[in-house]
Amino acid sequence: MKLFNFDPQDYSAAYAQHGFVHIRQGLTDQFYQVLRAQVDEYLHTRRLEKFALGDKQQSLYQFPQQWDCFGQLLDGVADVCGLDRTALILSERHIKAYDLNANPRPLAHKDRYGSEVSVGFSVSVPQASKLVLYPYDDVSVNPYDSSAELRASLAPEAVPEVTLKHARRVELSDTAGDVVMFRGNAIWHLRSHPAGTTMLYLKLNTFNSDPLGEDPRHEFGASESLEFAAADHSAM
C-alpha cells in the first residue's frame, strides 16, 4: 500500500523557499481509509490521558505493520525537505483530536526542539478550522523540549502576541487526506477554530532527538513515551 499520492520533487523547491508545503489530497485514498479507522479505534482504546491538553485529546499512533508506511514517510519527508534520509528520527507520532468546545483563538506556539519537520495528516477538518503559520517572521529554533518552556523564557515584548502583530499570516484550509509539512520548531503556528478537528502529527529531525522514545526503531518505544507523559509537560 502506498502512503503518499504525490511526487516529492514537485514540492521540494517550495519547502526550501518558504519552510512549509500544503499538499492537497497528499495521502492515497487506501491509506487514508486505514488511517481513519485507526484513529477511531485509538481515540477510544489508546488515549494518552496525561497528554490531554485542555481541549485536545491525544493517542499514540502505530504504523500499519503489513506495509512499510514508516519507510515511505522517511522517504517522502527527506525528498520534500531536502534532508538526509538515513539521519531522520521520528520524535513524535500523536493523533490529536480537538474537543467541540476548543478555544477558537488559541495562542501561537512553536513545537519542541525535536520537531525539525512537523508533518500533519488531516483526518477530519471542519470548514472553519485553519492551520495558521507565520513562516516569514521570527523563525529562530525553539531550543526547549516544550512550547511552554519557550514561552516562559521570553520577555513580555518578545511573546508572539506582540512580535506577530504585523507579521505575514498564512492560513491553510486543509481538508481530509491533505498533507502539511513545515519547520515546526522554528515557525510560530496555531490551529484556529479547531473544534472537531482530528489530525495525525508526525515530528522528525536529523539530530537524533527522540525525547519521548516514539521512533518505532527505539528500544523502549511507547512505554517510555507514557513515562514521559507522567511528568509535567502540560503545554507542549
Backbone torsions as a table, in degrees:
resi	resn	phi	psi	omega
1	MET	NA	132.4	177.8
2	LYS	-83.7	142.8	178.0
3	LEU	-86.8	-50.0	-173.2
4	PHE	-104.5	151.7	-176.7
5	ASN	-117.9	37.4	-177.2
6	PHE	-152.9	163.7	174.3
7	ASP	-93.3	114.6	-177.6
8	PRO	-54.3	-31.1	-178.0
9	GLN	-65.6	-20.5	178.1
10	ASP	-71.0	-14.6	-174.0
11	TYR	-121.8	-6.3	-174.3
12	SER	-65.3	-39.3	-179.5
13	ALA	-66.2	-40.7	179.4
14	ALA	-65.3	-39.8	178.7
15	TYR	-65.2	-43.2	179.6
16	ALA	-61.2	-35.5	-177.1
17	GLN	-81.1	-42.4	-170.2
18	HIS	-108.9	-18.3	-178.2
19	GLY	83.5	8.2	177.3
20	PHE	-158.8	158.1	170.3
21	VAL	-144.0	146.4	173.6
22	HIS	-118.8	113.6	-174.6
23	ILE	-108.8	103.8	-177.3
24	ARG	-69.5	134.1	-178.7
25	GLN	52.6	41.5	-177.8
26	GLY	-74.2	-17.5	175.3
27	LEU	-91.8	142.6	173.6
28	THR	-66.5	151.5	-179.6
29	ASP	-61.6	-36.6	-179.1
30	GLN	-63.5	-46.0	179.6
31	PHE	-68.1	-39.2	-179.7
32	TYR	-59.3	-41.6	179.7
33	GLN	-64.3	-39.9	176.4
34	VAL	-64.7	-44.8	-179.8
35	LEU	-60.7	-45.5	-178.3
36	ARG	-61.1	-39.8	177.5
37	ALA	-66.7	-40.2	177.2
38	GLN	-61.4	-44.8	-178.4
39	VAL	-59.6	-46.0	179.3
40	ASP	-58.5	-42.2	-179.3
41	GLU	-70.6	-48.3	-172.5
42	TYR	-66.2	-36.5	-179.3
43	LEU	-68.0	-18.8	176.5
44	HIS	-95.0	-31.0	-171.1
45	THR	-116.5	-17.9	-174.2
46	ARG	-130.5	36.2	-177.3
47	ARG	-70.5	136.3	176.0
48	LEU	-88.4	89.1	-172.6
49	GLU	-58.1	-38.9	-176.5
50	LYS	-84.1	1.5	171.6
51	PHE	-102.2	2.4	177.7
52	ALA	-66.1	122.7	-173.9
53	LEU	-110.7	78.8	176.2
54	GLY	69.1	-89.5	-176.4
55	ASP	-111.0	23.2	-177.9
56	LYS	-137.8	129.3	177.5
57	GLN	-101.9	151.0	-177.9
58	GLN	-134.8	148.5	173.5
59	SER	-135.9	150.8	179.1
60	LEU	-83.1	124.9	-176.3
61	TYR	-85.9	140.9	175.1
62	GLN	-116.8	127.2	177.5
63	PHE	-68.5	139.6	176.0
64	PRO	-55.3	129.4	-173.0
65	GLN	-79.7	-22.3	-175.2
66	GLN	-81.3	-8.2	175.9
67	TRP	-130.1	153.4	-178.3
68	ASP	-86.2	60.5	-179.2
69	CYS	-66.8	-35.4	178.9
70	PHE	-64.2	-44.0	177.5
71	GLY	-62.6	-39.8	177.9
72	GLN	-65.9	-35.4	175.7
73	LEU	-60.9	-48.3	179.9
74	LEU	-60.5	-42.7	178.8
75	ASP	-59.5	-49.1	-176.3
76	GLY	-65.3	-44.6	-179.0
77	VAL	-65.3	-43.3	-180.0
78	ALA	-60.1	-43.4	-176.7
79	ASP	-72.5	-40.9	179.5
80	VAL	-68.6	-42.2	-170.4
81	CYS	-96.9	-0.2	177.2
82	GLY	67.3	40.4	-177.2
83	LEU	-112.9	161.2	178.8
84	ASP	-75.6	112.6	-176.4
85	ARG	-59.3	-37.1	-176.6
86	THR	-71.3	-17.2	-179.0
87	ALA	-96.6	-7.4	-174.2
88	LEU	-69.1	131.6	175.9
89	ILE	-119.8	138.5	175.2
90	LEU	-92.7	115.0	-175.8
91	SER	-100.6	-8.7	177.7
92	GLU	-160.8	143.1	176.5
93	ARG	-147.7	79.0	-173.2
94	HIS	-116.7	132.9	164.8
95	ILE	-79.7	130.0	-178.0
96	LYS	-124.4	123.9	-177.1
97	ALA	-124.2	121.7	-178.3
98	TYR	-87.2	135.1	177.7
99	ASP	-65.9	162.3	-178.3
100	LEU	-71.0	-16.9	177.9
101	ASN	-103.9	22.2	-178.1
102	ALA	-62.0	145.7	178.9
103	ASN	-57.7	122.7	-177.7
104	PRO	-72.6	-16.8	-177.2
105	ARG	-130.8	68.6	-179.3
106	PRO	-71.7	162.3	178.0
107	LEU	-75.8	149.3	176.3
108	ALA	-70.4	151.5	178.8
109	HIS	-148.5	166.8	169.0
110	LYS	-114.6	145.0	179.4
111	ASP	-71.0	165.8	-179.3
112	ARG	-57.8	162.1	-175.5
113	TYR	-51.5	-39.1	-176.7
114	GLY	-70.9	2.1	-178.3
115	SER	-98.9	62.4	176.4
116	GLU	-58.7	-39.9	172.7
117	VAL	-129.4	125.3	173.0
118	SER	-103.5	126.6	-177.9
119	VAL	-115.9	124.0	179.1
120	GLY	-112.5	128.8	171.2
121	PHE	-104.5	117.4	-178.5
122	SER	-79.3	122.0	-178.4
123	VAL	-102.3	-50.4	177.8
124	SER	-145.7	119.2	-174.1
125	VAL	-134.9	109.0	174.6
126	PRO	-60.6	158.0	-173.5
127	GLN	-60.0	-35.1	-176.3
128	ALA	-76.2	-17.5	-175.3
129	SER	-77.0	130.6	-179.7
130	LYS	-134.6	142.6	168.6
131	LEU	-88.9	121.0	-176.7
132	VAL	-107.8	125.1	179.3
133	LEU	-119.0	150.1	172.2
134	TYR	-123.5	73.2	-169.2
135	PRO	-82.5	-2.5	-173.2
136	TYR	-116.0	2.4	-177.8
137	ASP	-136.5	136.8	176.7
138	ASP	48.6	66.1	-177.8
139	VAL	-105.4	33.5	172.5
140	SER	-70.2	149.8	-175.9
141	VAL	-76.8	135.9	172.6
142	ASN	-68.1	114.8	-177.2
143	PRO	-85.8	0.7	-174.9
144	TYR	-101.6	169.3	-178.3
145	ASP	-92.3	10.0	173.6
146	SER	-157.2	159.0	176.4
147	SER	-71.5	-29.7	179.3
148	ALA	-63.4	-40.6	178.7
149	GLU	-65.3	-39.1	177.8
150	LEU	-62.3	-49.4	-178.3
151	ARG	-60.4	-40.8	-179.4
152	ALA	-64.5	-25.0	-178.0
153	SER	-82.2	-12.0	-172.7
154	LEU	-87.6	140.6	171.8
155	ALA	-69.1	156.1	-178.0
156	PRO	-52.5	-35.6	-179.0
157	GLU	-79.4	-5.2	-176.2
158	ALA	-108.6	1.1	178.6
159	VAL	-71.4	153.1	-174.6
160	PRO	-62.7	-26.3	178.2
161	GLU	-62.0	-23.8	177.8
162	VAL	-95.5	-51.0	-172.4
163	THR	-71.4	-22.4	-176.8
164	LEU	-100.0	6.2	-176.6
165	LYS	-54.9	-39.0	-177.9
166	HIS	-114.7	18.1	-179.5
167	ALA	-77.6	157.7	177.1
168	ARG	-74.2	121.3	-175.7
169	ARG	-103.5	128.6	178.5
170	VAL	-113.7	120.5	178.6
171	GLU	-104.9	124.9	177.9
172	LEU	-106.4	121.3	178.7
173	SER	-94.9	80.4	-177.2
174	ASP	-81.6	155.1	178.1
175	THR	-133.2	171.1	-177.1
176	ALA	-53.5	130.1	179.1
177	GLY	93.7	-3.8	178.9
178	ASP	-79.3	160.9	175.6
179	VAL	-126.9	133.5	174.5
180	VAL	-123.7	135.7	172.5
181	MET	-126.9	132.5	177.5
182	PHE	-154.4	163.0	-179.0
183	ARG	-77.0	86.8	-168.3
184	GLY	-65.0	-34.0	-178.3
185	ASN	-85.2	-1.3	-177.3
186	ALA	-119.7	-26.8	-174.8
187	ILE	-100.8	124.1	171.3
188	TRP	-63.7	138.0	-178.2
189	HIS	-156.3	165.7	177.9
190	LEU	-160.2	166.5	174.1
191	ARG	-113.9	106.9	179.7
192	SER	-81.5	146.3	-178.4
193	HIS	45.4	58.0	-171.6
194	PRO	-81.0	-7.3	-173.5
195	ALA	-49.9	127.6	178.3
196	GLY	82.1	1.0	-179.4
197	THR	-83.5	137.9	175.0
198	THR	-128.4	128.9	-177.8
199	MET	-132.4	154.4	163.1
200	LEU	-107.2	120.3	178.0
201	TYR	-110.2	129.3	179.2
202	LEU	-121.5	121.6	-177.3
203	LYS	-110.8	131.5	-175.8
204	LEU	-132.9	159.2	175.1
205	ASN	-154.9	168.1	-179.7
206	THR	-112.7	18.2	-178.7
207	PHE	-124.1	30.9	168.4
208	ASN	59.7	38.6	177.6
209	SER	-103.1	110.7	179.5
210	ASP	-137.4	65.7	-172.6
211	PRO	-64.5	-24.6	-179.6
212	LEU	-94.3	-5.1	-177.8
213	GLY	65.8	36.8	-173.8
214	GLU	-102.1	-3.2	171.0
215	ASP	-64.4	129.6	-177.8
216	PRO	-57.5	-20.2	179.1
217	ARG	-86.9	-5.1	-178.5
218	HIS	-72.0	140.1	-174.4
219	GLU	-61.1	-35.5	-172.3
220	PHE	-98.7	-27.6	173.7
221	GLY	56.4	-133.6	-170.5
222	ALA	-63.0	-32.1	-177.5
223	SER	-61.0	-40.0	178.5
224	GLU	-69.0	-34.6	176.8
225	SER	-60.7	-42.5	-179.5
226	LEU	-68.0	-35.4	175.9
227	GLU	-63.9	-41.7	178.7
228	PHE	-63.7	-37.6	-178.0
229	ALA	-64.2	-23.8	-179.4
230	ALA	-72.2	-17.6	177.5
231	ALA	-79.4	174.3	-177.7
232	ASP	-89.4	93.4	176.5
233	HIS	-129.7	55.4	-166.1
234	SER	-72.6	-12.8	-175.0
235	ALA	-129.9	43.0	179.9
236	MET	-73.5	NA	NA
